[in-house]
């Protein structure tokens, strides 16, 4: 395992914004890795391993989020989460 710091900016593409179902998936993925992982939107920042922290972001469509992972396997976590934002959560679109 290699310790590193990774930072990436992603855009929320979902019509409904970042709601509970995709947030739960982000938390599930984040908890698989031993590193610290935070997400911020400029106003709020929180642990990506805590559902309530991510709900506080109130990330609507087209919101830019800053992802920051620090520690062992940070680059692997970042790769998986960026992929999730780019294409992995389309299954949640149009769900009431």
C-alpha positions in Angstrom: 0.0 0.0 0.0 1.2 3.4 -0.9 0.2 6.6 1.0 -0.7 9.5 -1.2 -2.9 12.6 -1.5 -5.3 12.9 -4.4 -7.6 15.7 -5.4 -10.1 15.8 -8.2 -13.1 18.0 -9.2 -16.3 16.3 -10.5 -19.6 17.7 -11.6 -23.0 16.3 -10.4 -24.8 15.1 -13.5 -28.0 13.6 -12.1 -31.3 15.4 -12.7 -32.2 15.0 -9.1 -28.8 16.0 -7.7 -26.9 13.9 -5.2 -29.6 12.3 -3.2 -29.6 9.5 -0.6 -29.2 6.5 -2.9 -26.0 7.6 -4.7 -24.7 9.1 -1.4 -25.2 5.7 0.2 -23.1 4.1 -2.6 -20.4 6.7 -2.3 -20.2 6.0 1.5 -20.2 2.2 0.8 -17.2 2.6 -1.6 -15.4 5.0 0.6 -15.6 2.7 3.6 -13.8 0.0 1.7 -10.5 2.0 1.8 -8.4 2.9 4.8 -7.7 6.5 3.7 -9.4 9.8 4.7 -11.8 11.0 2.1 -13.6 14.3 2.0 -16.0 16.0 -0.4 -16.7 19.7 -0.5 -18.8 22.1 -2.6 -17.1 25.4 -1.6 -19.6 26.1 1.2 -19.6 22.7 3.1 -17.1 19.9 3.5 -17.6 16.5 5.0 -16.4 13.0 5.3 -17.4 10.9 2.4 -17.7 8.0 4.8 -20.7 9.6 6.5 -24.1 9.9 4.9 -25.2 12.9 6.9 -22.0 14.8 6.0 -22.7 14.3 2.3 -26.4 15.2 2.6 -25.3 18.6 4.0 -23.6 19.3 0.7 -27.1 19.7 -1.0 -25.4 19.0 -4.3 -27.8 19.8 -7.1 -27.3 19.1 -10.8 -24.2 20.9 -12.2 -22.7 21.4 -8.8 -18.9 21.0 -8.8 -17.5 19.0 -6.0 -13.9 18.7 -4.8 -12.9 15.2 -3.9 -9.8 14.8 -1.6 -8.4 11.5 -0.5 -5.4 11.2 1.8 -3.6 8.0 2.9 -3.2 4.4 1.9 -4.9 3.5 -1.4 -6.1 7.1 -1.9 -5.5 6.9 -5.7 -7.5 3.6 -6.0 -10.4 5.2 -4.1 -10.3 8.3 -6.2 -10.3 6.3 -9.4 -13.3 4.4 -8.3 -15.3 7.4 -7.1 -14.5 9.5 -10.2 -15.7 6.6 -12.3 -18.8 6.5 -10.2 -19.5 10.2 -10.9 -18.7 9.9 -14.6 -20.9 6.9 -15.3 -21.5 4.5 -12.4 -24.7 6.0 -10.9 -26.9 6.4 -14.0 -29.0 3.6 -12.7 -30.3 6.1 -10.1 -31.6 8.6 -12.6 -35.4 9.1 -13.0 -36.1 7.2 -9.8 -38.6 8.8 -7.5 
